[in-house]
Amino acid sequence: MVDQQDREPALVAQPDERGVELLDLERAPIAATQATTAVFYSISNTQRGLGGISFGNFLIKQVVEDLKRELPQLNTFVTLSPVPGFANWLTRERAADESTILDADDKAILTALDQPDWFENAETAEKVRPVLLMAAAHYLIEARNPRGRLLDPVARFHLGNGARLERLDFLGDTSAKAMKQSHGLMVNYLYALDDIESNHEAFAEKGTVAAASSIRKMLRIKPPALNTNSAA
């Protein structure tokens, strides 16, 4: 089940405002007419009987249409979403003798995560950032269970509803819960109305993850397998 909180969409002037800023209940709101972006926090299907229904898709489309009628200048609709399974998966990769993505240098850098206050040290955080984001890109795009499904439930929900994996927010939420679940990582999923149907079909039929090129560039290119049958 995707985490759910009853919050209205946040209206912001730019789509790249950090998660910690959006989650601040005391943040000064801007005038609605100045906003270009609506950010949805924790949209999910929370009822047992809705497991196989595109409830989130319907809800998002309805809210987007209502918002665009009221505020026609809005042009970007994204979520601010948690990544609840990332930390546990990364722990397993760090412990694996032969990780599929982490080399010895990566593992050495990620030992910083074992210190509860690692993110409060700016130098340490900058060393961790590229390795953590590379790992997160693999987790959200390539990591699958034995049935071929994405591991992260929130990613499955939004990608299945036709969203695009748009941005990784490093230290987007530094609450104790988020640090434990995802080392502070949050994700923006973009709902572009013209692409929702094709994204949904590609994900449902082929498991294809719609992702921004900036995130795909974070993926580490794996070396081609050696052909042991070739002639010497």
MARRO-757865 format. One record per residue (C-alpha): chain; x, y, z; residue number from 0. Coordinates in nm, 2 decimals, always signed. Layout:
# MARRO-757865
<r><chain>A</chain><x>X</x><y>Y</y><z>Z</z><resi>NUM</resi></r>
...
This chain:
# MARRO-757865
<r><chain>A</chain><x>+0.00</x><y>+0.00</y><z>+0.00</z><resi>0</resi></r>
<r><chain>A</chain><x>+0.13</x><y>+0.34</y><z>-0.09</z><resi>1</resi></r>
<r><chain>A</chain><x>+0.17</x><y>+0.59</y><z>+0.20</z><resi>2</resi></r>
<r><chain>A</chain><x>-0.13</x><y>+0.83</y><z>+0.22</z><resi>3</resi></r>
<r><chain>A</chain><x>-0.17</x><y>+1.16</y><z>+0.38</z><resi>4</resi></r>
<r><chain>A</chain><x>-0.46</x><y>+1.40</y><z>+0.33</z><resi>5</resi></r>
<r><chain>A</chain><x>-0.29</x><y>+1.70</y><z>+0.17</z><resi>6</resi></r>
<r><chain>A</chain><x>-0.40</x><y>+1.94</y><z>-0.10</z><resi>7</resi></r>
<r><chain>A</chain><x>-0.17</x><y>+1.98</y><z>-0.40</z><resi>8</resi></r>
<r><chain>A</chain><x>+0.11</x><y>+2.24</y><z>-0.34</z><resi>9</resi></r>
<r><chain>A</chain><x>+0.12</x><y>+2.52</y><z>-0.60</z><resi>10</resi></r>
<r><chain>A</chain><x>+0.47</x><y>+2.64</y><z>-0.67</z><resi>11</resi></r>
<r><chain>A</chain><x>+0.64</x><y>+2.87</y><z>-0.92</z><resi>12</resi></r>
<r><chain>A</chain><x>+0.91</x><y>+2.62</y><z>-1.02</z><resi>13</resi></r>
<r><chain>A</chain><x>+0.89</x><y>+2.24</y><z>-1.04</z><resi>14</resi></r>
<r><chain>A</chain><x>+1.23</x><y>+2.19</y><z>-0.88</z><resi>15</resi></r>
<r><chain>A</chain><x>+1.15</x><y>+2.31</y><z>-0.53</z><resi>16</resi></r>
<r><chain>A</chain><x>+1.31</x><y>+2.07</y><z>-0.28</z><resi>17</resi></r>
<r><chain>A</chain><x>+1.09</x><y>+1.82</y><z>-0.09</z><resi>18</resi></r>
<r><chain>A</chain><x>+1.19</x><y>+1.94</y><z>+0.25</z><resi>19</resi></r>
<r><chain>A</chain><x>+1.06</x><y>+2.29</y><z>+0.15</z><resi>20</resi></r>
<r><chain>A</chain><x>+0.73</x><y>+2.15</y><z>+0.01</z><resi>21</resi></r>
<r><chain>A</chain><x>+0.68</x><y>+1.94</y><z>+0.33</z><resi>22</resi></r>
<r><chain>A</chain><x>+0.73</x><y>+2.24</y><z>+0.55</z><resi>23</resi></r>
<r><chain>A</chain><x>+0.38</x><y>+2.32</y><z>+0.68</z><resi>24</resi></r>
<r><chain>A</chain><x>+0.49</x><y>+2.67</y><z>+0.77</z><resi>25</resi></r>
<r><chain>A</chain><x>+0.62</x><y>+2.76</y><z>+0.43</z><resi>26</resi></r>
<r><chain>A</chain><x>+0.48</x><y>+3.08</y><z>+0.29</z><resi>27</resi></r>
<r><chain>A</chain><x>+0.24</x><y>+3.00</y><z>+0.00</z><resi>28</resi></r>
<r><chain>A</chain><x>+0.26</x><y>+3.20</y><z>-0.32</z><resi>29</resi></r>
<r><chain>A</chain><x>-0.04</x><y>+3.35</y><z>-0.49</z><resi>30</resi></r>
<r><chain>A</chain><x>-0.22</x><y>+3.09</y><z>-0.69</z><resi>31</resi></r>
<r><chain>A</chain><x>-0.20</x><y>+3.30</y><z>-1.01</z><resi>32</resi></r>
<r><chain>A</chain><x>+0.18</x><y>+3.29</y><z>-0.99</z><resi>33</resi></r>
<r><chain>A</chain><x>+0.20</x><y>+2.91</y><z>-0.98</z><resi>34</resi></r>
<r><chain>A</chain><x>+0.31</x><y>+2.71</y><z>-1.29</z><resi>35</resi></r>
<r><chain>A</chain><x>+0.33</x><y>+2.37</y><z>-1.11</z><resi>36</resi></r>
<r><chain>A</chain><x>+0.11</x><y>+2.16</y><z>-0.90</z><resi>37</resi></r>
<r><chain>A</chain><x>+0.28</x><y>+1.90</y><z>-0.67</z><resi>38</resi></r>
<r><chain>A</chain><x>+0.07</x><y>+1.61</y><z>-0.54</z><resi>39</resi></r>
<r><chain>A</chain><x>+0.19</x><y>+1.45</y><z>-0.22</z><resi>40</resi></r>
<r><chain>A</chain><x>+0.10</x><y>+1.08</y><z>-0.14</z><resi>41</resi></r>
<r><chain>A</chain><x>-0.18</x><y>+1.01</y><z>-0.39</z><resi>42</resi></r>
<r><chain>A</chain><x>-0.27</x><y>+0.64</y><z>-0.37</z><resi>43</resi></r>
<r><chain>A</chain><x>-0.54</x><y>+0.38</y><z>-0.39</z><resi>44</resi></r>
<r><chain>A</chain><x>-0.60</x><y>+0.31</y><z>-0.02</z><resi>45</resi></r>
<r><chain>A</chain><x>-0.91</x><y>+0.08</y><z>-0.03</z><resi>46</resi></r>
<r><chain>A</chain><x>-0.88</x><y>-0.29</y><z>-0.05</z><resi>47</resi></r>
<r><chain>A</chain><x>-1.13</x><y>-0.32</y><z>-0.33</z><resi>48</resi></r>
<r><chain>A</chain><x>-0.94</x><y>-0.07</y><z>-0.55</z><resi>49</resi></r>
<r><chain>A</chain><x>-0.63</x><y>-0.28</y><z>-0.60</z><resi>50</resi></r>
<r><chain>A</chain><x>-0.70</x><y>-0.36</y><z>-0.97</z><resi>51</resi></r>
<r><chain>A</chain><x>-0.85</x><y>-0.02</y><z>-1.06</z><resi>52</resi></r>
<r><chain>A</chain><x>-0.67</x><y>+0.28</y><z>-1.19</z><resi>53</resi></r>
<r><chain>A</chain><x>-0.81</x><y>+0.49</y><z>-0.91</z><resi>54</resi></r>
<r><chain>A</chain><x>-0.50</x><y>+0.71</y><z>-0.89</z><resi>55</resi></r>
<r><chain>A</chain><x>-0.50</x><y>+0.77</y><z>-1.26</z><resi>56</resi></r>
<r><chain>A</chain><x>-0.87</x><y>+0.88</y><z>-1.24</z><resi>57</resi></r>
<r><chain>A</chain><x>-0.82</x><y>+1.09</y><z>-0.94</z><resi>58</resi></r>
<r><chain>A</chain><x>-0.51</x><y>+1.27</y><z>-1.08</z><resi>59</resi></r>
<r><chain>A</chain><x>-0.69</x><y>+1.34</y><z>-1.42</z><resi>60</resi></r>
<r><chain>A</chain><x>-0.99</x><y>+1.48</y><z>-1.23</z><resi>61</resi></r>
<r><chain>A</chain><x>-0.78</x><y>+1.71</y><z>-1.01</z><resi>62</resi></r>
<r><chain>A</chain><x>-0.57</x><y>+1.82</y><z>-1.31</z><resi>63</resi></r>
<r><chain>A</chain><x>-0.87</x><y>+1.91</y><z>-1.51</z><resi>64</resi></r>
<r><chain>A</chain><x>-1.02</x><y>+2.10</y><z>-1.22</z><resi>65</resi></r>
<r><chain>A</chain><x>-0.70</x><y>+2.29</y><z>-1.15</z><resi>66</resi></r>
<r><chain>A</chain><x>-0.65</x><y>+2.38</y><z>-1.52</z><resi>67</resi></r>
<r><chain>A</chain><x>-1.00</x><y>+2.52</y><z>-1.53</z><resi>68</resi></r>
<r><chain>A</chain><x>-0.93</x><y>+2.74</y><z>-1.23</z><resi>69</resi></r>
<r><chain>A</chain><x>-0.57</x><y>+2.82</y><z>-1.30</z><resi>70</resi></r>
<r><chain>A</chain><x>-0.50</x><y>+2.78</y><z>-1.68</z><resi>71</resi></r>
<r><chain>A</chain><x>-0.14</x><y>+2.89</y><z>-1.64</z><resi>72</resi></r>
<r><chain>A</chain><x>-0.05</x><y>+2.56</y><z>-1.46</z><resi>73</resi></r>
<r><chain>A</chain><x>+0.15</x><y>+2.35</y><z>-1.70</z><resi>74</resi></r>
<r><chain>A</chain><x>+0.33</x><y>+2.09</y><z>-1.49</z><resi>75</resi></r>
<r><chain>A</chain><x>+0.18</x><y>+1.82</y><z>-1.26</z><resi>76</resi></r>
<r><chain>A</chain><x>+0.41</x><y>+1.61</y><z>-1.05</z><resi>77</resi></r>
<r><chain>A</chain><x>+0.41</x><y>+1.41</y><z>-0.74</z><resi>78</resi></r>
<r><chain>A</chain><x>+0.64</x><y>+1.42</y><z>-0.44</z><resi>79</resi></r>
<r><chain>A</chain><x>+0.67</x><y>+1.06</y><z>-0.35</z><resi>80</resi></r>
<r><chain>A</chain><x>+0.86</x><y>+0.84</y><z>-0.10</z><resi>81</resi></r>
<r><chain>A</chain><x>+1.08</x><y>+0.54</y><z>-0.19</z><resi>82</resi></r>
<r><chain>A</chain><x>+1.00</x><y>+0.30</y><z>+0.09</z><resi>83</resi></r>
<r><chain>A</chain><x>+1.20</x><y>+0.00</y><z>-0.02</z><resi>84</resi></r>
<r><chain>A</chain><x>+1.52</x><y>+0.17</y><z>-0.14</z><resi>85</resi></r>
<r><chain>A</chain><x>+1.73</x><y>+0.15</y><z>+0.18</z><resi>86</resi></r>
<r><chain>A</chain><x>+1.66</x><y>-0.22</y><z>+0.24</z><resi>87</resi></r>
<r><chain>A</chain><x>+1.75</x><y>-0.30</y><z>-0.12</z><resi>88</resi></r>
<r><chain>A</chain><x>+2.07</x><y>-0.10</y><z>-0.11</z><resi>89</resi></r>
<r><chain>A</chain><x>+2.17</x><y>-0.27</y><z>+0.22</z><resi>90</resi></r>
<r><chain>A</chain><x>+2.14</x><y>-0.61</y><z>+0.03</z><resi>91</resi></r>
<r><chain>A</chain><x>+2.35</x><y>-0.48</y><z>-0.26</z><resi>92</resi></r>
<r><chain>A</chain><x>+2.62</x><y>-0.35</y><z>-0.03</z><resi>93</resi></r>
<r><chain>A</chain><x>+2.64</x><y>-0.68</y><z>+0.15</z><resi>94</resi></r>
<r><chain>A</chain><x>+2.65</x><y>-0.89</y><z>-0.17</z><resi>95</resi></r>
<r><chain>A</chain><x>+2.99</x><y>-1.03</y><z>-0.26</z><resi>96</resi></r>
<r><chain>A</chain><x>+2.92</x><y>-0.95</y><z>-0.63</z><resi>97</resi></r>
<r><chain>A</chain><x>+2.67</x><y>-0.66</y><z>-0.65</z><resi>98</resi></r>
<r><chain>A</chain><x>+2.51</x><y>-0.61</y><z>-0.98</z><resi>99</resi></r>
<r><chain>A</chain><x>+2.58</x><y>-0.24</y><z>-0.97</z><resi>100</resi></r>
<r><chain>A</chain><x>+2.81</x><y>-0.15</y><z>-0.68</z><resi>101</resi></r>
<r><chain>A</chain><x>+3.19</x><y>-0.18</y><z>-0.70</z><resi>102</resi></r>
<r><chain>A</chain><x>+3.44</x><y>-0.17</y><z>-0.41</z><resi>103</resi></r>
<r><chain>A</chain><x>+3.48</x><y>+0.20</y><z>-0.44</z><resi>104</resi></r>
<r><chain>A</chain><x>+3.10</x><y>+0.26</y><z>-0.43</z><resi>105</resi></r>
<r><chain>A</chain><x>+3.07</x><y>+0.03</y><z>-0.12</z><resi>106</resi></r>
<r><chain>A</chain><x>+3.35</x><y>+0.22</y><z>+0.05</z><resi>107</resi></r>
<r><chain>A</chain><x>+3.17</x><y>+0.56</y><z>-0.01</z><resi>108</resi></r>
<r><chain>A</chain><x>+2.84</x><y>+0.42</y><z>+0.11</z><resi>109</resi></r>
<r><chain>A</chain><x>+2.98</x><y>+0.31</y><z>+0.45</z><resi>110</resi></r>
<r><chain>A</chain><x>+2.89</x><y>+0.67</y><z>+0.54</z><resi>111</resi></r>
<r><chain>A</chain><x>+2.53</x><y>+0.57</y><z>+0.55</z><resi>112</resi></r>
<r><chain>A</chain><x>+2.60</x><y>+0.37</y><z>+0.86</z><resi>113</resi></r>
<r><chain>A</chain><x>+2.64</x><y>+0.69</y><z>+1.05</z><resi>114</resi></r>
<r><chain>A</chain><x>+2.30</x><y>+0.84</y><z>+1.16</z><resi>115</resi></r>
<r><chain>A</chain><x>+2.40</x><y>+1.20</y><z>+1.10</z><resi>116</resi></r>
<r><chain>A</chain><x>+2.59</x><y>+1.15</y><z>+0.77</z><resi>117</resi></r>
<r><chain>A</chain><x>+2.37</x><y>+1.39</y><z>+0.58</z><resi>118</resi></r>
<r><chain>A</chain><x>+2.45</x><y>+1.68</y><z>+0.82</z><resi>119</resi></r>
<r><chain>A</chain><x>+2.81</x><y>+1.69</y><z>+0.69</z><resi>120</resi></r>
<r><chain>A</chain><x>+2.81</x><y>+1.87</y><z>+0.36</z><resi>121</resi></r>
<r><chain>A</chain><x>+3.13</x><y>+1.71</y><z>+0.24</z><resi>122</resi></r>
<r><chain>A</chain><x>+3.01</x><y>+1.36</y><z>+0.32</z><resi>123</resi></r>
<r><chain>A</chain><x>+2.68</x><y>+1.42</y><z>+0.16</z><resi>124</resi></r>
<r><chain>A</chain><x>+2.84</x><y>+1.54</y><z>-0.17</z><resi>125</resi></r>
<r><chain>A</chain><x>+3.05</x><y>+1.22</y><z>-0.18</z><resi>126</resi></r>
<r><chain>A</chain><x>+2.75</x><y>+1.00</y><z>-0.12</z><resi>127</resi></r>
<r><chain>A</chain><x>+2.52</x><y>+1.19</y><z>-0.37</z><resi>128</resi></r>
<r><chain>A</chain><x>+2.64</x><y>+1.05</y><z>-0.71</z><resi>129</resi></r>
<r><chain>A</chain><x>+2.66</x><y>+0.69</y><z>-0.58</z><resi>130</resi></r>
<r><chain>A</chain><x>+2.33</x><y>+0.70</y><z>-0.41</z><resi>131</resi></r>
<r><chain>A</chain><x>+2.15</x><y>+0.85</y><z>-0.71</z><resi>132</resi></r>
<r><chain>A</chain><x>+2.31</x><y>+0.60</y><z>-0.94</z><resi>133</resi></r>
<r><chain>A</chain><x>+2.19</x><y>+0.32</y><z>-0.72</z><resi>134</resi></r>
<r><chain>A</chain><x>+1.84</x><y>+0.47</y><z>-0.69</z><resi>135</resi></r>
<r><chain>A</chain><x>+1.82</x><y>+0.50</y><z>-1.07</z><resi>136</resi></r>
<r><chain>A</chain><x>+1.89</x><y>+0.12</y><z>-1.10</z><resi>137</resi></r>
<r><chain>A</chain><x>+1.65</x><y>+0.04</y><z>-0.82</z><resi>138</resi></r>
<r><chain>A</chain><x>+1.36</x><y>+0.24</y><z>-0.98</z><resi>139</resi></r>
<r><chain>A</chain><x>+1.42</x><y>+0.13</y><z>-1.34</z><resi>140</resi></r>
<r><chain>A</chain><x>+1.58</x><y>-0.21</y><z>-1.34</z><resi>141</resi></r>
<r><chain>A</chain><x>+1.55</x><y>-0.39</y><z>-1.00</z><resi>142</resi></r>
<r><chain>A</chain><x>+1.28</x><y>-0.66</y><z>-1.03</z><resi>143</resi></r>
<r><chain>A</chain><x>+1.14</x><y>-0.94</y><z>-0.82</z><resi>144</resi></r>
<r><chain>A</chain><x>+1.14</x><y>-1.30</y><z>-0.96</z><resi>145</resi></r>
<r><chain>A</chain><x>+0.81</x><y>-1.23</y><z>-1.13</z><resi>146</resi></r>
<r><chain>A</chain><x>+0.96</x><y>-0.94</y><z>-1.32</z><resi>147</resi></r>
<r><chain>A</chain><x>+0.78</x><y>-0.66</y><z>-1.13</z><resi>148</resi></r>
<r><chain>A</chain><x>+0.95</x><y>-0.35</y><z>-1.00</z><resi>149</resi></r>
<r><chain>A</chain><x>+1.04</x><y>-0.38</y><z>-0.64</z><resi>150</resi></r>
<r><chain>A</chain><x>+0.92</x><y>-0.04</y><z>-0.52</z><resi>151</resi></r>
<r><chain>A</chain><x>+0.54</x><y>-0.03</y><z>-0.46</z><resi>152</resi></r>
<r><chain>A</chain><x>+0.51</x><y>+0.35</y><z>-0.50</z><resi>153</resi></r>
<r><chain>A</chain><x>+0.70</x><y>+0.33</y><z>-0.84</z><resi>154</resi></r>
<r><chain>A</chain><x>+0.47</x><y>+0.05</y><z>-0.95</z><resi>155</resi></r>
<r><chain>A</chain><x>+0.16</x><y>+0.26</y><z>-0.86</z><resi>156</resi></r>
<r><chain>A</chain><x>+0.26</x><y>+0.58</y><z>-1.04</z><resi>157</resi></r>
<r><chain>A</chain><x>+0.43</x><y>+0.42</y><z>-1.34</z><resi>158</resi></r>
<r><chain>A</chain><x>+0.14</x><y>+0.18</y><z>-1.38</z><resi>159</resi></r>
<r><chain>A</chain><x>-0.09</x><y>+0.49</y><z>-1.39</z><resi>160</resi></r>
<r><chain>A</chain><x>+0.11</x><y>+0.64</y><z>-1.68</z><resi>161</resi></r>
<r><chain>A</chain><x>+0.35</x><y>+0.87</y><z>-1.50</z><resi>162</resi></r>
<r><chain>A</chain><x>+0.71</x><y>+0.93</y><z>-1.59</z><resi>163</resi></r>
<r><chain>A</chain><x>+1.00</x><y>+0.90</y><z>-1.35</z><resi>164</resi></r>
<r><chain>A</chain><x>+1.11</x><y>+1.26</y><z>-1.37</z><resi>165</resi></r>
<r><chain>A</chain><x>+1.35</x><y>+1.35</y><z>-1.09</z><resi>166</resi></r>
<r><chain>A</chain><x>+1.54</x><y>+1.21</y><z>-0.79</z><resi>167</resi></r>
<r><chain>A</chain><x>+1.54</x><y>+1.44</y><z>-0.49</z><resi>168</resi></r>
<r><chain>A</chain><x>+1.85</x><y>+1.38</y><z>-0.29</z><resi>169</resi></r>
<r><chain>A</chain><x>+1.78</x><y>+1.44</y><z>+0.08</z><resi>170</resi></r>
<r><chain>A</chain><x>+1.43</x><y>+1.55</y><z>-0.02</z><resi>171</resi></r>
<r><chain>A</chain><x>+1.30</x><y>+1.43</y><z>+0.32</z><resi>172</resi></r>
<r><chain>A</chain><x>+1.54</x><y>+1.41</y><z>+0.62</z><resi>173</resi></r>
<r><chain>A</chain><x>+1.28</x><y>+1.29</y><z>+0.87</z><resi>174</resi></r>
<r><chain>A</chain><x>+1.37</x><y>+0.99</y><z>+1.07</z><resi>175</resi></r>
<r><chain>A</chain><x>+1.12</x><y>+0.77</y><z>+0.88</z><resi>176</resi></r>
<r><chain>A</chain><x>+1.25</x><y>+0.88</y><z>+0.54</z><resi>177</resi></r>
<r><chain>A</chain><x>+1.61</x><y>+0.84</y><z>+0.64</z><resi>178</resi></r>
<r><chain>A</chain><x>+1.54</x><y>+0.48</y><z>+0.75</z><resi>179</resi></r>
<r><chain>A</chain><x>+1.33</x><y>+0.39</y><z>+0.44</z><resi>180</resi></r>
<r><chain>A</chain><x>+1.52</x><y>+0.56</y><z>+0.17</z><resi>181</resi></r>
<r><chain>A</chain><x>+1.82</x><y>+0.75</y><z>+0.30</z><resi>182</resi></r>
<r><chain>A</chain><x>+1.62</x><y>+1.07</y><z>+0.25</z><resi>183</resi></r>
<r><chain>A</chain><x>+1.55</x><y>+1.01</y><z>-0.12</z><resi>184</resi></r>
<r><chain>A</chain><x>+1.22</x><y>+1.13</y><z>-0.27</z><resi>185</resi></r>
<r><chain>A</chain><x>+1.10</x><y>+1.11</y><z>-0.63</z><resi>186</resi></r>
<r><chain>A</chain><x>+0.90</x><y>+1.33</y><z>-0.86</z><resi>187</resi></r>
<r><chain>A</chain><x>+0.67</x><y>+1.14</y><z>-1.10</z><resi>188</resi></r>
<r><chain>A</chain><x>+0.54</x><y>+1.36</y><z>-1.39</z><resi>189</resi></r>
<r><chain>A</chain><x>+0.19</x><y>+1.33</y><z>-1.52</z><resi>190</resi></r>
<r><chain>A</chain><x>+0.19</x><y>+1.46</y><z>-1.87</z><resi>191</resi></r>
<r><chain>A</chain><x>-0.17</x><y>+1.42</y><z>-1.99</z><resi>192</resi></r>
<r><chain>A</chain><x>-0.07</x><y>+1.36</y><z>-2.35</z><resi>193</resi></r>
<r><chain>A</chain><x>+0.16</x><y>+1.07</y><z>-2.25</z><resi>194</resi></r>
<r><chain>A</chain><x>-0.03</x><y>+0.90</y><z>-1.97</z><resi>195</resi></r>
<r><chain>A</chain><x>-0.20</x><y>+0.64</y><z>-2.19</z><resi>196</resi></r>
<r><chain>A</chain><x>+0.11</x><y>+0.54</y><z>-2.39</z><resi>197</resi></r>
<r><chain>A</chain><x>+0.32</x><y>+0.52</y><z>-2.07</z><resi>198</resi></r>
<r><chain>A</chain><x>+0.06</x><y>+0.31</y><z>-1.90</z><resi>199</resi></r>
<r><chain>A</chain><x>+0.04</x><y>+0.06</y><z>-2.19</z><resi>200</resi></r>
<r><chain>A</chain><x>+0.42</x><y>+0.03</y><z>-2.23</z><resi>201</resi></r>
<r><chain>A</chain><x>+0.45</x><y>-0.04</y><z>-1.86</z><resi>202</resi></r>
<r><chain>A</chain><x>+0.16</x><y>-0.28</y><z>-1.84</z><resi>203</resi></r>
<r><chain>A</chain><x>+0.25</x><y>-0.48</y><z>-2.15</z><resi>204</resi></r>
<r><chain>A</chain><x>+0.63</x><y>-0.47</y><z>-2.15</z><resi>205</resi></r>
<r><chain>A</chain><x>+0.73</x><y>-0.34</y><z>-1.81</z><resi>206</resi></r>
<r><chain>A</chain><x>+0.89</x><y>-0.04</y><z>-1.97</z><resi>207</resi></r>
<r><chain>A</chain><x>+0.96</x><y>+0.24</y><z>-1.73</z><resi>208</resi></r>
<r><chain>A</chain><x>+0.91</x><y>+0.59</y><z>-1.87</z><resi>209</resi></r>
<r><chain>A</chain><x>+1.20</x><y>+0.79</y><z>-1.73</z><resi>210</resi></r>
<r><chain>A</chain><x>+1.36</x><y>+1.13</y><z>-1.79</z><resi>211</resi></r>
<r><chain>A</chain><x>+1.69</x><y>+1.11</y><z>-1.98</z><resi>212</resi></r>
<r><chain>A</chain><x>+1.86</x><y>+1.28</y><z>-1.69</z><resi>213</resi></r>
<r><chain>A</chain><x>+1.78</x><y>+0.97</y><z>-1.48</z><resi>214</resi></r>
<r><chain>A</chain><x>+1.87</x><y>+0.72</y><z>-1.74</z><resi>215</resi></r>
<r><chain>A</chain><x>+2.21</x><y>+0.88</y><z>-1.77</z><resi>216</resi></r>
<r><chain>A</chain><x>+2.27</x><y>+0.79</y><z>-1.41</z><resi>217</resi></r>
<r><chain>A</chain><x>+2.25</x><y>+0.42</y><z>-1.49</z><resi>218</resi></r>
<r><chain>A</chain><x>+2.59</x><y>+0.25</y><z>-1.50</z><resi>219</resi></r>
<r><chain>A</chain><x>+2.66</x><y>+0.09</y><z>-1.83</z><resi>220</resi></r>
<r><chain>A</chain><x>+2.73</x><y>-0.28</y><z>-1.78</z><resi>221</resi></r>
<r><chain>A</chain><x>+3.02</x><y>-0.43</y><z>-1.98</z><resi>222</resi></r>
<r><chain>A</chain><x>+2.91</x><y>-0.68</y><z>-2.25</z><resi>223</resi></r>
<r><chain>A</chain><x>+2.93</x><y>-1.04</y><z>-2.16</z><resi>224</resi></r>
<r><chain>A</chain><x>+3.24</x><y>-1.22</y><z>-2.28</z><resi>225</resi></r>
<r><chain>A</chain><x>+3.18</x><y>-1.47</y><z>-2.57</z><resi>226</resi></r>
<r><chain>A</chain><x>+3.35</x><y>-1.78</y><z>-2.44</z><resi>227</resi></r>
<r><chain>A</chain><x>+3.27</x><y>-1.97</y><z>-2.76</z><resi>228</resi></r>
<r><chain>A</chain><x>+3.47</x><y>-1.74</y><z>-2.99</z><resi>229</resi></r>
<r><chain>A</chain><x>+3.79</x><y>-1.86</y><z>-3.14</z><resi>230</resi></r>
<r><chain>A</chain><x>+4.12</x><y>-1.76</y><z>-2.98</z><resi>231</resi></r>
